[in-house]
């Protein structure tokens, strides 16, 4: 085996894989979020839906789906559970019966105040300074864009 082959082999080690590092980080975040969201009665995916609604207000399911990059088969059960817990209300559009709009209930609006502590607890759990968190988020956003739009990136 020559030097080039040995270097190529190093890239086949599990710990050299960016996908594995991201997978592990995602699982670790999931554990931290599970604890942080427990008192709110939300799962992480439900929290994402609530974040979109707190930010945007009333929205059609299609827009929530686009914003979170979730298909309707994944989003529908989340919305049903949020509605069963009294956080949101789903209503069919009068103009287009195929369109469903989601709006926060009073309980859902009130939950926002309690949720304000979540980002800070997550930031503390990372052990990173705020600037480091912002830089990492920007890098991950760029990575996501590059992976979703490979023709746009320059190699």
PyMOL commands that place a pseudoatom at each C-alpha (Angstrom):
pseudoatom trace, name=CA, resn=UNK, resi=1, chain=A, elem=C, hetatm=0, pos=[0.000, 0.000, 0.000]
pseudoatom trace, name=CA, resn=UNK, resi=2, chain=A, elem=C, hetatm=0, pos=[1.481, 3.352, -1.000]
pseudoatom trace, name=CA, resn=UNK, resi=3, chain=A, elem=C, hetatm=0, pos=[1.127, 6.673, 0.867]
pseudoatom trace, name=CA, resn=UNK, resi=4, chain=A, elem=C, hetatm=0, pos=[-1.847, 7.818, -1.222]
pseudoatom trace, name=CA, resn=UNK, resi=5, chain=A, elem=C, hetatm=0, pos=[-3.738, 4.582, -0.578]
pseudoatom trace, name=CA, resn=UNK, resi=6, chain=A, elem=C, hetatm=0, pos=[-3.053, 4.846, 3.170]
pseudoatom trace, name=CA, resn=UNK, resi=7, chain=A, elem=C, hetatm=0, pos=[-4.389, 8.411, 3.249]
pseudoatom trace, name=CA, resn=UNK, resi=8, chain=A, elem=C, hetatm=0, pos=[-7.495, 7.313, 1.333]
pseudoatom trace, name=CA, resn=UNK, resi=9, chain=A, elem=C, hetatm=0, pos=[-8.051, 4.497, 3.825]
pseudoatom trace, name=CA, resn=UNK, resi=10, chain=A, elem=C, hetatm=0, pos=[-7.992, 6.979, 6.740]
pseudoatom trace, name=CA, resn=UNK, resi=11, chain=A, elem=C, hetatm=0, pos=[-11.076, 8.640, 5.273]
pseudoatom trace, name=CA, resn=UNK, resi=12, chain=A, elem=C, hetatm=0, pos=[-12.941, 5.347, 5.551]
pseudoatom trace, name=CA, resn=UNK, resi=13, chain=A, elem=C, hetatm=0, pos=[-12.665, 5.310, 9.347]
pseudoatom trace, name=CA, resn=UNK, resi=14, chain=A, elem=C, hetatm=0, pos=[-15.994, 5.872, 11.053]
pseudoatom trace, name=CA, resn=UNK, resi=15, chain=A, elem=C, hetatm=0, pos=[-14.689, 8.772, 13.119]
pseudoatom trace, name=CA, resn=UNK, resi=16, chain=A, elem=C, hetatm=0, pos=[-13.587, 10.556, 9.922]
pseudoatom trace, name=CA, resn=UNK, resi=17, chain=A, elem=C, hetatm=0, pos=[-17.154, 10.678, 8.581]
pseudoatom trace, name=CA, resn=UNK, resi=18, chain=A, elem=C, hetatm=0, pos=[-18.915, 14.045, 8.834]
pseudoatom trace, name=CA, resn=UNK, resi=19, chain=A, elem=C, hetatm=0, pos=[-22.252, 12.256, 8.632]
pseudoatom trace, name=CA, resn=UNK, resi=20, chain=A, elem=C, hetatm=0, pos=[-21.386, 10.242, 11.744]
pseudoatom trace, name=CA, resn=UNK, resi=21, chain=A, elem=C, hetatm=0, pos=[-20.327, 13.356, 13.656]
pseudoatom trace, name=CA, resn=UNK, resi=22, chain=A, elem=C, hetatm=0, pos=[-23.582, 15.099, 12.693]
pseudoatom trace, name=CA, resn=UNK, resi=23, chain=A, elem=C, hetatm=0, pos=[-25.606, 11.993, 13.570]
pseudoatom trace, name=CA, resn=UNK, resi=24, chain=A, elem=C, hetatm=0, pos=[-24.019, 11.804, 17.024]
pseudoatom trace, name=CA, resn=UNK, resi=25, chain=A, elem=C, hetatm=0, pos=[-24.491, 15.532, 17.616]
pseudoatom trace, name=CA, resn=UNK, resi=26, chain=A, elem=C, hetatm=0, pos=[-28.137, 15.248, 16.539]
pseudoatom trace, name=CA, resn=UNK, resi=27, chain=A, elem=C, hetatm=0, pos=[-28.760, 12.360, 18.936]
pseudoatom trace, name=CA, resn=UNK, resi=28, chain=A, elem=C, hetatm=0, pos=[-27.049, 14.261, 21.757]
pseudoatom trace, name=CA, resn=UNK, resi=29, chain=A, elem=C, hetatm=0, pos=[-29.163, 17.344, 21.036]
pseudoatom trace, name=CA, resn=UNK, resi=30, chain=A, elem=C, hetatm=0, pos=[-32.248, 15.152, 21.046]
pseudoatom trace, name=CA, resn=UNK, resi=31, chain=A, elem=C, hetatm=0, pos=[-31.431, 13.970, 24.562]
pseudoatom trace, name=CA, resn=UNK, resi=32, chain=A, elem=C, hetatm=0, pos=[-30.821, 17.506, 25.822]
pseudoatom trace, name=CA, resn=UNK, resi=33, chain=A, elem=C, hetatm=0, pos=[-34.009, 18.816, 24.197]
pseudoatom trace, name=CA, resn=UNK, resi=34, chain=A, elem=C, hetatm=0, pos=[-36.043, 15.917, 25.626]
pseudoatom trace, name=CA, resn=UNK, resi=35, chain=A, elem=C, hetatm=0, pos=[-35.094, 17.071, 29.125]
pseudoatom trace, name=CA, resn=UNK, resi=36, chain=A, elem=C, hetatm=0, pos=[-35.513, 20.800, 28.355]
pseudoatom trace, name=CA, resn=UNK, resi=37, chain=A, elem=C, hetatm=0, pos=[-38.953, 20.304, 26.793]
pseudoatom trace, name=CA, resn=UNK, resi=38, chain=A, elem=C, hetatm=0, pos=[-40.338, 17.782, 29.274]
pseudoatom trace, name=CA, resn=UNK, resi=39, chain=A, elem=C, hetatm=0, pos=[-41.937, 20.400, 31.537]
pseudoatom trace, name=CA, resn=UNK, resi=40, chain=A, elem=C, hetatm=0, pos=[-43.547, 22.064, 28.507]
pseudoatom trace, name=CA, resn=UNK, resi=41, chain=A, elem=C, hetatm=0, pos=[-45.165, 18.803, 27.445]
pseudoatom trace, name=CA, resn=UNK, resi=42, chain=A, elem=C, hetatm=0, pos=[-43.582, 19.014, 23.988]
pseudoatom trace, name=CA, resn=UNK, resi=43, chain=A, elem=C, hetatm=0, pos=[-41.428, 16.739, 21.899]
pseudoatom trace, name=CA, resn=UNK, resi=44, chain=A, elem=C, hetatm=0, pos=[-38.653, 18.295, 19.843]
pseudoatom trace, name=CA, resn=UNK, resi=45, chain=A, elem=C, hetatm=0, pos=[-40.620, 18.146, 16.555]
pseudoatom trace, name=CA, resn=UNK, resi=46, chain=A, elem=C, hetatm=0, pos=[-43.651, 19.675, 18.300]
pseudoatom trace, name=CA, resn=UNK, resi=47, chain=A, elem=C, hetatm=0, pos=[-41.390, 22.415, 19.669]
pseudoatom trace, name=CA, resn=UNK, resi=48, chain=A, elem=C, hetatm=0, pos=[-40.273, 23.223, 16.116]
pseudoatom trace, name=CA, resn=UNK, resi=49, chain=A, elem=C, hetatm=0, pos=[-43.907, 23.583, 15.023]
pseudoatom trace, name=CA, resn=UNK, resi=50, chain=A, elem=C, hetatm=0, pos=[-44.597, 25.866, 17.980]
pseudoatom trace, name=CA, resn=UNK, resi=51, chain=A, elem=C, hetatm=0, pos=[-41.524, 27.972, 17.177]
pseudoatom trace, name=CA, resn=UNK, resi=52, chain=A, elem=C, hetatm=0, pos=[-42.833, 28.533, 13.645]
pseudoatom trace, name=CA, resn=UNK, resi=53, chain=A, elem=C, hetatm=0, pos=[-46.285, 29.477, 14.922]
pseudoatom trace, name=CA, resn=UNK, resi=54, chain=A, elem=C, hetatm=0, pos=[-44.908, 31.780, 17.644]
pseudoatom trace, name=CA, resn=UNK, resi=55, chain=A, elem=C, hetatm=0, pos=[-42.805, 33.480, 14.998]
pseudoatom trace, name=CA, resn=UNK, resi=56, chain=A, elem=C, hetatm=0, pos=[-45.256, 33.608, 12.096]
pseudoatom trace, name=CA, resn=UNK, resi=57, chain=A, elem=C, hetatm=0, pos=[-48.692, 33.348, 13.672]
pseudoatom trace, name=CA, resn=UNK, resi=58, chain=A, elem=C, hetatm=0, pos=[-51.545, 31.560, 11.922]
pseudoatom trace, name=CA, resn=UNK, resi=59, chain=A, elem=C, hetatm=0, pos=[-50.306, 29.526, 8.945]
pseudoatom trace, name=CA, resn=UNK, resi=60, chain=A, elem=C, hetatm=0, pos=[-51.543, 26.969, 6.438]
pseudoatom trace, name=CA, resn=UNK, resi=61, chain=A, elem=C, hetatm=0, pos=[-50.208, 23.469, 7.070]
pseudoatom trace, name=CA, resn=UNK, resi=62, chain=A, elem=C, hetatm=0, pos=[-48.422, 23.656, 3.715]
pseudoatom trace, name=CA, resn=UNK, resi=63, chain=A, elem=C, hetatm=0, pos=[-46.355, 26.673, 4.860]
pseudoatom trace, name=CA, resn=UNK, resi=64, chain=A, elem=C, hetatm=0, pos=[-45.428, 24.974, 8.145]
pseudoatom trace, name=CA, resn=UNK, resi=65, chain=A, elem=C, hetatm=0, pos=[-44.403, 21.908, 6.161]
pseudoatom trace, name=CA, resn=UNK, resi=66, chain=A, elem=C, hetatm=0, pos=[-42.217, 24.005, 3.848]
pseudoatom trace, name=CA, resn=UNK, resi=67, chain=A, elem=C, hetatm=0, pos=[-40.618, 25.942, 6.709]
pseudoatom trace, name=CA, resn=UNK, resi=68, chain=A, elem=C, hetatm=0, pos=[-39.730, 22.807, 8.664]
pseudoatom trace, name=CA, resn=UNK, resi=69, chain=A, elem=C, hetatm=0, pos=[-38.972, 20.681, 5.597]
pseudoatom trace, name=CA, resn=UNK, resi=70, chain=A, elem=C, hetatm=0, pos=[-41.385, 18.031, 6.839]
pseudoatom trace, name=CA, resn=UNK, resi=71, chain=A, elem=C, hetatm=0, pos=[-43.784, 16.058, 4.678]
pseudoatom trace, name=CA, resn=UNK, resi=72, chain=A, elem=C, hetatm=0, pos=[-47.482, 16.060, 5.532]
pseudoatom trace, name=CA, resn=UNK, resi=73, chain=A, elem=C, hetatm=0, pos=[-47.306, 12.444, 6.741]
pseudoatom trace, name=CA, resn=UNK, resi=74, chain=A, elem=C, hetatm=0, pos=[-44.864, 13.534, 9.441]
pseudoatom trace, name=CA, resn=UNK, resi=75, chain=A, elem=C, hetatm=0, pos=[-46.457, 16.897, 10.209]
pseudoatom trace, name=CA, resn=UNK, resi=76, chain=A, elem=C, hetatm=0, pos=[-50.105, 15.794, 10.493]
pseudoatom trace, name=CA, resn=UNK, resi=77, chain=A, elem=C, hetatm=0, pos=[-49.626, 13.578, 13.587]
pseudoatom trace, name=CA, resn=UNK, resi=78, chain=A, elem=C, hetatm=0, pos=[-47.605, 16.352, 15.256]
pseudoatom trace, name=CA, resn=UNK, resi=79, chain=A, elem=C, hetatm=0, pos=[-50.410, 18.834, 14.673]
pseudoatom trace, name=CA, resn=UNK, resi=80, chain=A, elem=C, hetatm=0, pos=[-53.041, 16.360, 15.891]
pseudoatom trace, name=CA, resn=UNK, resi=81, chain=A, elem=C, hetatm=0, pos=[-51.104, 15.852, 19.121]
pseudoatom trace, name=CA, resn=UNK, resi=82, chain=A, elem=C, hetatm=0, pos=[-50.595, 19.595, 19.597]
pseudoatom trace, name=CA, resn=UNK, resi=83, chain=A, elem=C, hetatm=0, pos=[-54.314, 20.099, 19.041]
pseudoatom trace, name=CA, resn=UNK, resi=84, chain=A, elem=C, hetatm=0, pos=[-55.213, 17.294, 21.472]
pseudoatom trace, name=CA, resn=UNK, resi=85, chain=A, elem=C, hetatm=0, pos=[-53.006, 19.010, 24.076]
pseudoatom trace, name=CA, resn=UNK, resi=86, chain=A, elem=C, hetatm=0, pos=[-54.841, 22.292, 23.491]
pseudoatom trace, name=CA, resn=UNK, resi=87, chain=A, elem=C, hetatm=0, pos=[-51.903, 24.247, 22.024]
pseudoatom trace, name=CA, resn=UNK, resi=88, chain=A, elem=C, hetatm=0, pos=[-53.223, 24.732, 18.484]
pseudoatom trace, name=CA, resn=UNK, resi=89, chain=A, elem=C, hetatm=0, pos=[-56.453, 24.651, 16.519]
pseudoatom trace, name=CA, resn=UNK, resi=90, chain=A, elem=C, hetatm=0, pos=[-56.683, 23.358, 12.955]
pseudoatom trace, name=CA, resn=UNK, resi=91, chain=A, elem=C, hetatm=0, pos=[-59.395, 24.681, 10.672]
pseudoatom trace, name=CA, resn=UNK, resi=92, chain=A, elem=C, hetatm=0, pos=[-60.254, 23.986, 7.064]
pseudoatom trace, name=CA, resn=UNK, resi=93, chain=A, elem=C, hetatm=0, pos=[-60.216, 27.023, 4.811]
pseudoatom trace, name=CA, resn=UNK, resi=94, chain=A, elem=C, hetatm=0, pos=[-63.644, 28.253, 3.759]
pseudoatom trace, name=CA, resn=UNK, resi=95, chain=A, elem=C, hetatm=0, pos=[-62.226, 29.164, 0.351]
pseudoatom trace, name=CA, resn=UNK, resi=96, chain=A, elem=C, hetatm=0, pos=[-60.364, 25.916, -0.289]
pseudoatom trace, name=CA, resn=UNK, resi=97, chain=A, elem=C, hetatm=0, pos=[-61.458, 22.861, 1.681]
pseudoatom trace, name=CA, resn=UNK, resi=98, chain=A, elem=C, hetatm=0, pos=[-58.141, 21.132, 0.875]
pseudoatom trace, name=CA, resn=UNK, resi=99, chain=A, elem=C, hetatm=0, pos=[-56.226, 23.777, 2.821]
pseudoatom trace, name=CA, resn=UNK, resi=100, chain=A, elem=C, hetatm=0, pos=[-55.955, 23.565, 6.596]
pseudoatom trace, name=CA, resn=UNK, resi=101, chain=A, elem=C, hetatm=0, pos=[-54.857, 26.533, 8.687]
pseudoatom trace, name=CA, resn=UNK, resi=102, chain=A, elem=C, hetatm=0, pos=[-53.199, 26.174, 12.086]
pseudoatom trace, name=CA, resn=UNK, resi=103, chain=A, elem=C, hetatm=0, pos=[-53.473, 28.818, 14.780]
pseudoatom trace, name=CA, resn=UNK, resi=104, chain=A, elem=C, hetatm=0, pos=[-52.313, 29.005, 18.359]
pseudoatom trace, name=CA, resn=UNK, resi=105, chain=A, elem=C, hetatm=0, pos=[-54.838, 28.732, 21.169]
pseudoatom trace, name=CA, resn=UNK, resi=106, chain=A, elem=C, hetatm=0, pos=[-54.561, 30.852, 24.318]
pseudoatom trace, name=CA, resn=UNK, resi=107, chain=A, elem=C, hetatm=0, pos=[-52.783, 27.911, 25.936]
pseudoatom trace, name=CA, resn=UNK, resi=108, chain=A, elem=C, hetatm=0, pos=[-50.346, 27.761, 22.998]
pseudoatom trace, name=CA, resn=UNK, resi=109, chain=A, elem=C, hetatm=0, pos=[-49.650, 31.490, 23.216]
pseudoatom trace, name=CA, resn=UNK, resi=110, chain=A, elem=C, hetatm=0, pos=[-49.081, 31.225, 26.980]
pseudoatom trace, name=CA, resn=UNK, resi=111, chain=A, elem=C, hetatm=0, pos=[-46.651, 28.339, 26.482]
pseudoatom trace, name=CA, resn=UNK, resi=112, chain=A, elem=C, hetatm=0, pos=[-44.299, 30.695, 24.644]
pseudoatom trace, name=CA, resn=UNK, resi=113, chain=A, elem=C, hetatm=0, pos=[-43.439, 32.481, 27.878]
pseudoatom trace, name=CA, resn=UNK, resi=114, chain=A, elem=C, hetatm=0, pos=[-42.442, 29.220, 29.552]
pseudoatom trace, name=CA, resn=UNK, resi=115, chain=A, elem=C, hetatm=0, pos=[-40.464, 28.168, 26.463]
pseudoatom trace, name=CA, resn=UNK, resi=116, chain=A, elem=C, hetatm=0, pos=[-38.199, 31.229, 26.631]
pseudoatom trace, name=CA, resn=UNK, resi=117, chain=A, elem=C, hetatm=0, pos=[-35.837, 29.360, 28.952]
pseudoatom trace, name=CA, resn=UNK, resi=118, chain=A, elem=C, hetatm=0, pos=[-35.236, 26.538, 26.460]
pseudoatom trace, name=CA, resn=UNK, resi=119, chain=A, elem=C, hetatm=0, pos=[-32.709, 28.236, 24.128]
pseudoatom trace, name=CA, resn=UNK, resi=120, chain=A, elem=C, hetatm=0, pos=[-30.609, 29.374, 27.071]
pseudoatom trace, name=CA, resn=UNK, resi=121, chain=A, elem=C, hetatm=0, pos=[-30.552, 25.914, 28.644]
pseudoatom trace, name=CA, resn=UNK, resi=122, chain=A, elem=C, hetatm=0, pos=[-29.549, 24.414, 25.288]
pseudoatom trace, name=CA, resn=UNK, resi=123, chain=A, elem=C, hetatm=0, pos=[-26.806, 27.027, 24.853]
pseudoatom trace, name=CA, resn=UNK, resi=124, chain=A, elem=C, hetatm=0, pos=[-25.429, 26.228, 28.303]
pseudoatom trace, name=CA, resn=UNK, resi=125, chain=A, elem=C, hetatm=0, pos=[-25.524, 22.491, 27.516]
pseudoatom trace, name=CA, resn=UNK, resi=126, chain=A, elem=C, hetatm=0, pos=[-23.348, 22.990, 24.421]
pseudoatom trace, name=CA, resn=UNK, resi=127, chain=A, elem=C, hetatm=0, pos=[-20.519, 24.471, 26.445]
pseudoatom trace, name=CA, resn=UNK, resi=128, chain=A, elem=C, hetatm=0, pos=[-19.883, 26.881, 23.569]
pseudoatom trace, name=CA, resn=UNK, resi=129, chain=A, elem=C, hetatm=0, pos=[-19.760, 30.672, 23.779]
pseudoatom trace, name=CA, resn=UNK, resi=130, chain=A, elem=C, hetatm=0, pos=[-22.629, 32.486, 22.080]
pseudoatom trace, name=CA, resn=UNK, resi=131, chain=A, elem=C, hetatm=0, pos=[-20.371, 33.515, 19.180]
pseudoatom trace, name=CA, resn=UNK, resi=132, chain=A, elem=C, hetatm=0, pos=[-19.360, 29.882, 18.696]
pseudoatom trace, name=CA, resn=UNK, resi=133, chain=A, elem=C, hetatm=0, pos=[-22.986, 28.766, 18.638]
pseudoatom trace, name=CA, resn=UNK, resi=134, chain=A, elem=C, hetatm=0, pos=[-23.848, 31.424, 16.048]
pseudoatom trace, name=CA, resn=UNK, resi=135, chain=A, elem=C, hetatm=0, pos=[-20.858, 30.457, 13.899]
pseudoatom trace, name=CA, resn=UNK, resi=136, chain=A, elem=C, hetatm=0, pos=[-21.746, 26.762, 14.082]
pseudoatom trace, name=CA, resn=UNK, resi=137, chain=A, elem=C, hetatm=0, pos=[-25.384, 27.483, 13.177]
pseudoatom trace, name=CA, resn=UNK, resi=138, chain=A, elem=C, hetatm=0, pos=[-24.252, 29.523, 10.160]
pseudoatom trace, name=CA, resn=UNK, resi=139, chain=A, elem=C, hetatm=0, pos=[-21.887, 26.759, 9.037]
pseudoatom trace, name=CA, resn=UNK, resi=140, chain=A, elem=C, hetatm=0, pos=[-24.614, 24.138, 9.386]
pseudoatom trace, name=CA, resn=UNK, resi=141, chain=A, elem=C, hetatm=0, pos=[-27.021, 26.336, 7.407]
pseudoatom trace, name=CA, resn=UNK, resi=142, chain=A, elem=C, hetatm=0, pos=[-24.426, 26.673, 4.648]
pseudoatom trace, name=CA, resn=UNK, resi=143, chain=A, elem=C, hetatm=0, pos=[-23.849, 22.917, 4.704]
pseudoatom trace, name=CA, resn=UNK, resi=144, chain=A, elem=C, hetatm=0, pos=[-27.578, 22.266, 4.435]
pseudoatom trace, name=CA, resn=UNK, resi=145, chain=A, elem=C, hetatm=0, pos=[-27.896, 24.650, 1.483]
pseudoatom trace, name=CA, resn=UNK, resi=146, chain=A, elem=C, hetatm=0, pos=[-24.923, 23.043, -0.260]
pseudoatom trace, name=CA, resn=UNK, resi=147, chain=A, elem=C, hetatm=0, pos=[-26.390, 19.577, 0.196]
pseudoatom trace, name=CA, resn=UNK, resi=148, chain=A, elem=C, hetatm=0, pos=[-29.866, 20.612, -0.938]
pseudoatom trace, name=CA, resn=UNK, resi=149, chain=A, elem=C, hetatm=0, pos=[-28.613, 22.670, -3.896]
pseudoatom trace, name=CA, resn=UNK, resi=150, chain=A, elem=C, hetatm=0, pos=[-25.385, 21.019, -5.071]
pseudoatom trace, name=CA, resn=UNK, resi=151, chain=A, elem=C, hetatm=0, pos=[-25.351, 22.906, -8.410]
pseudoatom trace, name=CA, resn=UNK, resi=152, chain=A, elem=C, hetatm=0, pos=[-25.214, 26.238, -6.577]
pseudoatom trace, name=CA, resn=UNK, resi=153, chain=A, elem=C, hetatm=0, pos=[-22.021, 25.513, -4.678]
pseudoatom trace, name=CA, resn=UNK, resi=154, chain=A, elem=C, hetatm=0, pos=[-18.629, 25.949, -6.264]
pseudoatom trace, name=CA, resn=UNK, resi=155, chain=A, elem=C, hetatm=0, pos=[-16.219, 23.134, -5.789]
for i in range(1, 155): cmd.bond("trace and resi %d" % i, "trace and resi %d" % (i + 1))
show_as sticks, trace
zoom trace
